[in-house]
């Protein structure tokens, strides 16, 4: 859900939230490591390998969040039907398109 729609978020299961946060902290560490590698002028291929690993980790988090969103917000809106359902489906479709392009 977007902030401007006035709905509460909080649909991420607590145990998933902790996992996402742990994974994001690991990704943050990877980003710092990549900065250090660039600063120390490490071999470009090694830097690119680390960037690829970090990108995959971010995509994994994104797919998990998308799954949460689909099974809660989108499913709830689809059950209610109407313009809200159409809006949530479009929003999810747009998010998927952004992920595919990234």
Buried (B, 14 or more C-beta within 10 A) or exposed (E): BEEEEEBEEEBBEEEBEEBBEEBEEEBEEBBEBBEEBEEEEBEEEEBEEBBEEBEEBBEEBBEBBBEBBBEBBBEBBBEEEEEBBEBBBEBBEEBBEEEEEE
